[in-house]
């Protein structure tokens, strides 16, 4: 697929927001004693981190005003 830099930046913003939400949910689960649920949230956080790294690399290869 082809994405503009603005689209890549918007996706990165979405991933950051999703990560913040996942961290908050994991914290709540831990406080409630649901360590298994918190570990699943940690897996989601790891996946979001990987997606964020991918978007940073993709953004670095996209010329300003260009498409990736």
HTML snippet that shows the backbone in 3Dmol.js (N, CA, C, O; Angstrom):
<script src="https://3Dmol.org/build/3Dmol-min.js"></script>
<div id="view" style="width:600px;height:400px;position:relative"></div>
<script>
const pdb = `
ATOM      1  N   UNK A   1       0.824  -1.176   0.000  1.00  0.00           N
ATOM      2  CA  UNK A   1       0.000   0.000   0.000  1.00  0.00           C
ATOM      3  C   UNK A   1       0.872   1.244   0.000  1.00  0.00           C
ATOM      4  O   UNK A   1       2.032   1.213   0.411  1.00  0.00           O
ATOM      5  N   UNK A   2       0.305   2.307  -0.456  1.00  0.00           N
ATOM      6  CA  UNK A   2       1.019   3.573  -0.503  1.00  0.00           C
ATOM      7  C   UNK A   2       0.395   4.528   0.513  1.00  0.00           C
ATOM      8  O   UNK A   2      -0.822   4.714   0.543  1.00  0.00           O
ATOM      9  N   UNK A   3       1.250   5.132   1.347  1.00  0.00           N
ATOM     10  CA  UNK A   3       0.793   6.048   2.379  1.00  0.00           C
ATOM     11  C   UNK A   3       1.521   7.369   2.263  1.00  0.00           C
ATOM     12  O   UNK A   3       2.695   7.406   1.894  1.00  0.00           O
ATOM     13  N   UNK A   4       0.833   8.450   2.576  1.00  0.00           N
ATOM     14  CA  UNK A   4       1.497   9.749   2.644  1.00  0.00           C
ATOM     15  C   UNK A   4       2.137   9.883   4.016  1.00  0.00           C
ATOM     16  O   UNK A   4       1.808   9.138   4.939  1.00  0.00           O
ATOM     17  N   UNK A   5       3.042  10.826   4.145  1.00  0.00           N
ATOM     18  CA  UNK A   5       3.686  11.060   5.442  1.00  0.00           C
ATOM     19  C   UNK A   5       2.642  11.431   6.494  1.00  0.00           C
ATOM     20  O   UNK A   5       2.737  10.999   7.643  1.00  0.00           O
ATOM     21  N   UNK A   6       1.641  12.232   6.102  1.00  0.00           N
ATOM     22  CA  UNK A   6       0.589  12.618   7.050  1.00  0.00           C
ATOM     23  C   UNK A   6      -0.172  11.390   7.553  1.00  0.00           C
ATOM     24  O   UNK A   6      -0.518  11.312   8.732  1.00  0.00           O
ATOM     25  N   UNK A   7      -0.428  10.443   6.670  1.00  0.00           N
ATOM     26  CA  UNK A   7      -1.114   9.212   7.077  1.00  0.00           C
ATOM     27  C   UNK A   7      -0.252   8.387   8.023  1.00  0.00           C
ATOM     28  O   UNK A   7      -0.754   7.817   8.992  1.00  0.00           O
ATOM     29  N   UNK A   8       1.032   8.328   7.744  1.00  0.00           N
ATOM     30  CA  UNK A   8       1.949   7.591   8.616  1.00  0.00           C
ATOM     31  C   UNK A   8       2.009   8.251   9.990  1.00  0.00           C
ATOM     32  O   UNK A   8       2.000   7.566  11.013  1.00  0.00           O
ATOM     33  N   UNK A   9       2.070   9.589  10.012  1.00  0.00           N
ATOM     34  CA  UNK A   9       2.096  10.303  11.289  1.00  0.00           C
ATOM     35  C   UNK A   9       0.803  10.090  12.072  1.00  0.00           C
ATOM     36  O   UNK A   9       0.835   9.930  13.292  1.00  0.00           O
ATOM     37  N   UNK A  10      -0.324  10.086  11.380  1.00  0.00           N
ATOM     38  CA  UNK A  10      -1.605   9.842  12.046  1.00  0.00           C
ATOM     39  C   UNK A  10      -1.652   8.434  12.620  1.00  0.00           C
ATOM     40  O   UNK A  10      -2.151   8.228  13.727  1.00  0.00           O
ATOM     41  N   UNK A  11      -1.139   7.474  11.880  1.00  0.00           N
ATOM     42  CA  UNK A  11      -1.103   6.090  12.378  1.00  0.00           C
ATOM     43  C   UNK A  11      -0.213   5.996  13.613  1.00  0.00           C
ATOM     44  O   UNK A  11      -0.543   5.294  14.570  1.00  0.00           O
ATOM     45  N   UNK A  12       0.912   6.704  13.591  1.00  0.00           N
ATOM     46  CA  UNK A  12       1.803   6.705  14.745  1.00  0.00           C
ATOM     47  C   UNK A  12       1.128   7.293  15.974  1.00  0.00           C
ATOM     48  O   UNK A  12       1.303   6.794  17.086  1.00  0.00           O
ATOM     49  N   UNK A  13       0.359   8.351  15.772  1.00  0.00           N
ATOM     50  CA  UNK A  13      -0.382   8.953  16.872  1.00  0.00           C
ATOM     51  C   UNK A  13      -1.404   7.976  17.436  1.00  0.00           C
ATOM     52  O   UNK A  13      -1.558   7.867  18.652  1.00  0.00           O
ATOM     53  N   UNK A  14      -2.097   7.271  16.560  1.00  0.00           N
ATOM     54  CA  UNK A  14      -3.064   6.273  16.999  1.00  0.00           C
ATOM     55  C   UNK A  14      -2.382   5.170  17.813  1.00  0.00           C
ATOM     56  O   UNK A  14      -2.905   4.747  18.844  1.00  0.00           O
ATOM     57  N   UNK A  15      -1.233   4.711  17.360  1.00  0.00           N
ATOM     58  CA  UNK A  15      -0.504   3.647  18.066  1.00  0.00           C
ATOM     59  C   UNK A  15      -0.072   4.133  19.447  1.00  0.00           C
ATOM     60  O   UNK A  15      -0.160   3.383  20.420  1.00  0.00           O
ATOM     61  N   UNK A  16       0.393   5.378  19.545  1.00  0.00           N
ATOM     62  CA  UNK A  16       0.791   5.927  20.853  1.00  0.00           C
ATOM     63  C   UNK A  16      -0.400   5.993  21.808  1.00  0.00           C
ATOM     64  O   UNK A  16      -0.271   5.677  22.991  1.00  0.00           O
ATOM     65  N   UNK A  17      -1.552   6.403  21.294  1.00  0.00           N
ATOM     66  CA  UNK A  17      -2.748   6.473  22.130  1.00  0.00           C
ATOM     67  C   UNK A  17      -3.193   5.077  22.566  1.00  0.00           C
ATOM     68  O   UNK A  17      -3.578   4.874  23.718  1.00  0.00           O
ATOM     69  N   UNK A  18      -3.139   4.127  21.650  1.00  0.00           N
ATOM     70  CA  UNK A  18      -3.521   2.753  21.984  1.00  0.00           C
ATOM     71  C   UNK A  18      -2.577   2.175  23.034  1.00  0.00           C
ATOM     72  O   UNK A  18      -3.011   1.448  23.927  1.00  0.00           O
ATOM     73  N   UNK A  19      -1.286   2.497  22.929  1.00  0.00           N
ATOM     74  CA  UNK A  19      -0.308   2.007  23.904  1.00  0.00           C
ATOM     75  C   UNK A  19      -0.599   2.587  25.283  1.00  0.00           C
ATOM     76  O   UNK A  19      -0.548   1.871  26.283  1.00  0.00           O
ATOM     77  N   UNK A  20      -0.904   3.883  25.339  1.00  0.00           N
ATOM     78  CA  UNK A  20      -1.220   4.518  26.625  1.00  0.00           C
ATOM     79  C   UNK A  20      -2.450   3.867  27.254  1.00  0.00           C
ATOM     80  O   UNK A  20      -2.484   3.634  28.462  1.00  0.00           O
ATOM     81  N   UNK A  21      -3.446   3.577  26.444  1.00  0.00           N
ATOM     82  CA  UNK A  21      -4.649   2.915  26.953  1.00  0.00           C
ATOM     83  C   UNK A  21      -4.319   1.510  27.453  1.00  0.00           C
ATOM     84  O   UNK A  21      -4.790   1.104  28.516  1.00  0.00           O
ATOM     85  N   UNK A  22      -3.520   0.773  26.700  1.00  0.00           N
ATOM     86  CA  UNK A  22      -3.143  -0.584  27.099  1.00  0.00           C
ATOM     87  C   UNK A  22      -2.357  -0.567  28.408  1.00  0.00           C
ATOM     88  O   UNK A  22      -2.544  -1.443  29.253  1.00  0.00           O
ATOM     89  N   UNK A  23      -1.474   0.429  28.584  1.00  0.00           N
ATOM     90  CA  UNK A  23      -0.725   0.535  29.839  1.00  0.00           C
ATOM     91  C   UNK A  23      -1.672   0.790  31.007  1.00  0.00           C
ATOM     92  O   UNK A  23      -1.513   0.200  32.076  1.00  0.00           O
ATOM     93  N   UNK A  24      -2.653   1.666  30.808  1.00  0.00           N
ATOM     94  CA  UNK A  24      -3.611   1.969  31.869  1.00  0.00           C
ATOM     95  C   UNK A  24      -4.435   0.731  32.233  1.00  0.00           C
ATOM     96  O   UNK A  24      -4.670   0.461  33.410  1.00  0.00           O
ATOM     97  N   UNK A  25      -4.868  -0.011  31.224  1.00  0.00           N
ATOM     98  CA  UNK A  25      -5.656  -1.222  31.480  1.00  0.00           C
ATOM     99  C   UNK A  25      -4.806  -2.253  32.226  1.00  0.00           C
ATOM    100  O   UNK A  25      -5.284  -2.888  33.166  1.00  0.00           O
ATOM    101  N   UNK A  26      -3.552  -2.420  31.811  1.00  0.00           N
ATOM    102  CA  UNK A  26      -2.664  -3.376  32.488  1.00  0.00           C
ATOM    103  C   UNK A  26      -2.476  -2.992  33.953  1.00  0.00           C
ATOM    104  O   UNK A  26      -2.460  -3.858  34.828  1.00  0.00           O
ATOM    105  N   UNK A  27      -2.335  -1.699  34.217  1.00  0.00           N
ATOM    106  CA  UNK A  27      -2.162  -1.225  35.594  1.00  0.00           C
ATOM    107  C   UNK A  27      -3.404  -1.537  36.429  1.00  0.00           C
ATOM    108  O   UNK A  27      -3.296  -1.985  37.571  1.00  0.00           O
ATOM    109  N   UNK A  28      -4.570  -1.300  35.855  1.00  0.00           N
ATOM    110  CA  UNK A  28      -5.824  -1.595  36.553  1.00  0.00           C
ATOM    111  C   UNK A  28      -5.948  -3.091  36.823  1.00  0.00           C
ATOM    112  O   UNK A  28      -6.343  -3.497  37.916  1.00  0.00           O
ATOM    113  N   UNK A  29      -5.613  -3.901  35.837  1.00  0.00           N
ATOM    114  CA  UNK A  29      -5.693  -5.352  36.009  1.00  0.00           C
ATOM    115  C   UNK A  29      -4.756  -5.828  37.116  1.00  0.00           C
ATOM    116  O   UNK A  29      -5.122  -6.677  37.928  1.00  0.00           O
ATOM    117  N   UNK A  30      -3.548  -5.273  37.140  1.00  0.00           N
ATOM    118  CA  UNK A  30      -2.591  -5.665  38.182  1.00  0.00           C
ATOM    119  C   UNK A  30      -3.108  -5.288  39.566  1.00  0.00           C
ATOM    120  O   UNK A  30      -3.017  -6.071  40.511  1.00  0.00           O
ATOM    121  N   UNK A  31      -3.649  -4.084  39.669  1.00  0.00           N
ATOM    122  CA  UNK A  31      -4.211  -3.650  40.963  1.00  0.00           C
ATOM    123  C   UNK A  31      -5.340  -4.564  41.408  1.00  0.00           C
ATOM    124  O   UNK A  31      -5.517  -4.817  42.600  1.00  0.00           O
ATOM    125  N   UNK A  32      -6.100  -5.056  40.442  1.00  0.00           N
ATOM    126  CA  UNK A  32      -7.213  -5.945  40.756  1.00  0.00           C
ATOM    127  C   UNK A  32      -6.795  -7.385  40.962  1.00  0.00           C
ATOM    128  O   UNK A  32      -7.631  -8.234  41.269  1.00  0.00           O
ATOM    129  N   UNK A  33      -5.508  -7.675  40.796  1.00  0.00           N
ATOM    130  CA  UNK A  33      -5.007  -9.026  41.019  1.00  0.00           C
ATOM    131  C   UNK A  33      -5.080  -9.935  39.809  1.00  0.00           C
ATOM    132  O   UNK A  33      -4.807 -11.130  39.919  1.00  0.00           O
ATOM    133  N   UNK A  34      -5.442  -9.392  38.655  1.00  0.00           N
ATOM    134  CA  UNK A  34      -5.529 -10.210  37.443  1.00  0.00           C
ATOM    135  C   UNK A  34      -4.203 -10.143  36.683  1.00  0.00           C
ATOM    136  O   UNK A  34      -4.074  -9.434  35.685  1.00  0.00           O
ATOM    137  N   UNK A  35      -3.235 -10.892  37.176  1.00  0.00           N
ATOM    138  CA  UNK A  35      -1.911 -10.869  36.567  1.00  0.00           C
ATOM    139  C   UNK A  35      -1.907 -11.492  35.167  1.00  0.00           C
ATOM    140  O   UNK A  35      -1.142 -11.068  34.301  1.00  0.00           O
ATOM    141  N   UNK A  36      -2.750 -12.484  34.951  1.00  0.00           N
ATOM    142  CA  UNK A  36      -2.825 -13.111  33.630  1.00  0.00           C
ATOM    143  C   UNK A  36      -3.328 -12.102  32.593  1.00  0.00           C
ATOM    144  O   UNK A  36      -2.786 -12.004  31.493  1.00  0.00           O
ATOM    145  N   UNK A  37      -4.358 -11.366  32.958  1.00  0.00           N
ATOM    146  CA  UNK A  37      -4.875 -10.338  32.052  1.00  0.00           C
ATOM    147  C   UNK A  37      -3.847  -9.253  31.804  1.00  0.00           C
ATOM    148  O   UNK A  37      -3.715  -8.759  30.684  1.00  0.00           O
ATOM    149  N   UNK A  38      -3.113  -8.877  32.852  1.00  0.00           N
ATOM    150  CA  UNK A  38      -2.080  -7.853  32.715  1.00  0.00           C
ATOM    151  C   UNK A  38      -0.955  -8.333  31.798  1.00  0.00           C
ATOM    152  O   UNK A  38      -0.405  -7.552  31.021  1.00  0.00           O
ATOM    153  N   UNK A  39      -0.619  -9.611  31.892  1.00  0.00           N
ATOM    154  CA  UNK A  39       0.416 -10.157  31.007  1.00  0.00           C
ATOM    155  C   UNK A  39      -0.041 -10.139  29.557  1.00  0.00           C
ATOM    156  O   UNK A  39       0.760  -9.886  28.656  1.00  0.00           O
ATOM    157  N   UNK A  40      -1.320 -10.405  29.326  1.00  0.00           N
ATOM    158  CA  UNK A  40      -1.846 -10.319  27.957  1.00  0.00           C
ATOM    159  C   UNK A  40      -1.770  -8.882  27.446  1.00  0.00           C
ATOM    160  O   UNK A  40      -1.462  -8.647  26.277  1.00  0.00           O
ATOM    161  N   UNK A  41      -2.052  -7.930  28.323  1.00  0.00           N
ATOM    162  CA  UNK A  41      -1.942  -6.524  27.930  1.00  0.00           C
ATOM    163  C   UNK A  41      -0.485  -6.171  27.631  1.00  0.00           C
ATOM    164  O   UNK A  41      -0.209  -5.389  26.722  1.00  0.00           O
ATOM    165  N   UNK A  42       0.443  -6.744  28.391  1.00  0.00           N
ATOM    166  CA  UNK A  42       1.864  -6.517  28.126  1.00  0.00           C
ATOM    167  C   UNK A  42       2.236  -7.017  26.728  1.00  0.00           C
ATOM    168  O   UNK A  42       3.038  -6.390  26.035  1.00  0.00           O
ATOM    169  N   UNK A  43       1.654  -8.145  26.315  1.00  0.00           N
ATOM    170  CA  UNK A  43       1.895  -8.656  24.964  1.00  0.00           C
ATOM    171  C   UNK A  43       1.371  -7.675  23.912  1.00  0.00           C
ATOM    172  O   UNK A  43       2.001  -7.457  22.877  1.00  0.00           O
ATOM    173  N   UNK A  44       0.222  -7.100  24.194  1.00  0.00           N
ATOM    174  CA  UNK A  44      -0.348  -6.105  23.273  1.00  0.00           C
ATOM    175  C   UNK A  44       0.560  -4.882  23.211  1.00  0.00           C
ATOM    176  O   UNK A  44       0.797  -4.333  22.135  1.00  0.00           O
ATOM    177  N   UNK A  45       1.066  -4.456  24.363  1.00  0.00           N
ATOM    178  CA  UNK A  45       1.980  -3.311  24.403  1.00  0.00           C
ATOM    179  C   UNK A  45       3.229  -3.599  23.578  1.00  0.00           C
ATOM    180  O   UNK A  45       3.707  -2.726  22.854  1.00  0.00           O
ATOM    181  N   UNK A  46       3.759  -4.809  23.682  1.00  0.00           N
ATOM    182  CA  UNK A  46       4.933  -5.191  22.881  1.00  0.00           C
ATOM    183  C   UNK A  46       4.621  -5.116  21.388  1.00  0.00           C
ATOM    184  O   UNK A  46       5.445  -4.649  20.602  1.00  0.00           O
ATOM    185  N   UNK A  47       3.436  -5.575  20.999  1.00  0.00           N
ATOM    186  CA  UNK A  47       3.045  -5.518  19.588  1.00  0.00           C
ATOM    187  C   UNK A  47       2.899  -4.071  19.129  1.00  0.00           C
ATOM    188  O   UNK A  47       3.279  -3.736  18.007  1.00  0.00           O
ATOM    189  N   UNK A  48       2.358  -3.220  19.979  1.00  0.00           N
ATOM    190  CA  UNK A  48       2.220  -1.803  19.626  1.00  0.00           C
ATOM    191  C   UNK A  48       3.590  -1.139  19.516  1.00  0.00           C
ATOM    192  O   UNK A  48       3.789  -0.278  18.659  1.00  0.00           O
ATOM    193  N   UNK A  49       4.528  -1.524  20.367  1.00  0.00           N
ATOM    194  CA  UNK A  49       5.890  -0.999  20.266  1.00  0.00           C
ATOM    195  C   UNK A  49       6.524  -1.382  18.927  1.00  0.00           C
ATOM    196  O   UNK A  49       7.188  -0.567  18.288  1.00  0.00           O
ATOM    197  N   UNK A  50       6.312  -2.622  18.519  1.00  0.00           N
ATOM    198  CA  UNK A  50       6.853  -3.079  17.228  1.00  0.00           C
ATOM    199  C   UNK A  50       6.220  -2.300  16.088  1.00  0.00           C
ATOM    200  O   UNK A  50       6.912  -1.915  15.145  1.00  0.00           O
ATOM    201  N   UNK A  51       4.929  -2.065  16.158  1.00  0.00           N
ATOM    202  CA  UNK A  51       4.250  -1.292  15.114  1.00  0.00           C
ATOM    203  C   UNK A  51       4.773   0.139  15.074  1.00  0.00           C
ATOM    204  O   UNK A  51       4.956   0.711  13.999  1.00  0.00           O
ATOM    205  N   UNK A  52       5.010   0.708  16.235  1.00  0.00           N
ATOM    206  CA  UNK A  52       5.537   2.066  16.312  1.00  0.00           C
ATOM    207  C   UNK A  52       6.924   2.147  15.664  1.00  0.00           C
ATOM    208  O   UNK A  52       7.215   3.083  14.920  1.00  0.00           O
ATOM    209  N   UNK A  53       7.766   1.168  15.951  1.00  0.00           N
ATOM    210  CA  UNK A  53       9.104   1.134  15.341  1.00  0.00           C
ATOM    211  C   UNK A  53       9.004   1.020  13.824  1.00  0.00           C
ATOM    212  O   UNK A  53       9.758   1.673  13.103  1.00  0.00           O
ATOM    213  N   UNK A  54       8.084   0.202  13.337  1.00  0.00           N
ATOM    214  CA  UNK A  54       7.878   0.052  11.894  1.00  0.00           C
ATOM    215  C   UNK A  54       7.463   1.388  11.282  1.00  0.00           C
ATOM    216  O   UNK A  54       7.975   1.778  10.233  1.00  0.00           O
ATOM    217  N   UNK A  55       6.545   2.082  11.929  1.00  0.00           N
ATOM    218  CA  UNK A  55       6.078   3.358  11.396  1.00  0.00           C
ATOM    219  C   UNK A  55       7.193   4.399  11.381  1.00  0.00           C
ATOM    220  O   UNK A  55       7.261   5.217  10.463  1.00  0.00           O
ATOM    221  N   UNK A  56       8.063   4.379  12.379  1.00  0.00           N
ATOM    222  CA  UNK A  56       9.194   5.307  12.402  1.00  0.00           C
ATOM    223  C   UNK A  56      10.122   5.020  11.223  1.00  0.00           C
ATOM    224  O   UNK A  56      10.580   5.942  10.548  1.00  0.00           O
ATOM    225  N   UNK A  57      10.395   3.742  10.981  1.00  0.00           N
ATOM    226  CA  UNK A  57      11.251   3.385   9.835  1.00  0.00           C
ATOM    227  C   UNK A  57      10.588   3.783   8.521  1.00  0.00           C
ATOM    228  O   UNK A  57      11.246   4.314   7.626  1.00  0.00           O
ATOM    229  N   UNK A  58       9.299   3.529   8.408  1.00  0.00           N
ATOM    230  CA  UNK A  58       8.563   3.870   7.192  1.00  0.00           C
ATOM    231  C   UNK A  58       8.550   5.375   6.980  1.00  0.00           C
ATOM    232  O   UNK A  58       8.696   5.845   5.851  1.00  0.00           O
ATOM    233  N   UNK A  59       8.379   6.123   8.040  1.00  0.00           N
ATOM    234  CA  UNK A  59       8.367   7.577   7.958  1.00  0.00           C
ATOM    235  C   UNK A  59       9.729   8.110   7.501  1.00  0.00           C
ATOM    236  O   UNK A  59       9.809   9.086   6.754  1.00  0.00           O
ATOM    237  N   UNK A  60      10.784   7.460   7.956  1.00  0.00           N
ATOM    238  CA  UNK A  60      12.128   7.880   7.582  1.00  0.00           C
ATOM    239  C   UNK A  60      12.439   7.667   6.108  1.00  0.00           C
ATOM    240  O   UNK A  60      13.330   8.320   5.565  1.00  0.00           O
ATOM    241  N   UNK A  61      11.730   6.778   5.465  1.00  0.00           N
ATOM    242  CA  UNK A  61      11.981   6.506   4.047  1.00  0.00           C
ATOM    243  C   UNK A  61      11.017   7.257   3.136  1.00  0.00           C
ATOM    244  O   UNK A  61      11.103   7.148   1.912  1.00  0.00           O
ATOM    245  N   UNK A  62      10.095   8.023   3.734  1.00  0.00           N
ATOM    246  CA  UNK A  62       9.099   8.726   2.952  1.00  0.00           C
ATOM    247  C   UNK A  62       9.523  10.178   2.766  1.00  0.00           C
ATOM    248  O   UNK A  62       9.676  10.905   3.747  1.00  0.00           O
ATOM    249  N   UNK A  63       9.714  10.607   1.528  1.00  0.00           N
ATOM    250  CA  UNK A  63      10.063  12.010   1.323  1.00  0.00           C
ATOM    251  C   UNK A  63       8.910  12.924   1.728  1.00  0.00           C
ATOM    252  O   UNK A  63       7.745  12.543   1.612  1.00  0.00           O
ATOM    253  N   UNK A  64       9.224  14.108   2.195  1.00  0.00           N
ATOM    254  CA  UNK A  64       8.174  15.051   2.573  1.00  0.00           C
ATOM    255  C   UNK A  64       7.303  15.316   1.357  1.00  0.00           C
ATOM    256  O   UNK A  64       7.801  15.660   0.285  1.00  0.00           O
ATOM    257  N   UNK A  65       6.005  15.153   1.532  1.00  0.00           N
ATOM    258  CA  UNK A  65       5.075  15.332   0.420  1.00  0.00           C
ATOM    259  C   UNK A  65       5.019  14.139  -0.492  1.00  0.00           C
ATOM    260  O   UNK A  65       4.270  14.134  -1.470  1.00  0.00           O
ATOM    261  N   UNK A  66       5.819  13.101  -0.181  1.00  0.00           N
ATOM    262  CA  UNK A  66       5.867  11.926  -1.028  1.00  0.00           C
ATOM    263  C   UNK A  66       5.005  10.800  -0.502  1.00  0.00           C
ATOM    264  O   UNK A  66       4.182  10.992   0.393  1.00  0.00           O
ATOM    265  N   UNK A  67       5.198   9.649  -1.056  1.00  0.00           N
ATOM    266  CA  UNK A  67       4.426   8.470  -0.653  1.00  0.00           C
ATOM    267  C   UNK A  67       5.403   7.352  -0.318  1.00  0.00           C
ATOM    268  O   UNK A  67       6.491   7.247  -0.884  1.00  0.00           O
ATOM    269  N   UNK A  68       4.965   6.516   0.635  1.00  0.00           N
ATOM    270  CA  UNK A  68       5.789   5.360   1.025  1.00  0.00           C
ATOM    271  C   UNK A  68       5.150   4.092   0.515  1.00  0.00           C
ATOM    272  O   UNK A  68       5.680   3.003   0.733  1.00  0.00           O
TER     273      UNK A  68
END
`;
const viewer = $3Dmol.createViewer("view");
viewer.addModel(pdb, "pdb");
viewer.setStyle({}, {cartoon: {color: "spectrum"}});
viewer.zoomTo();
viewer.render();
</script>
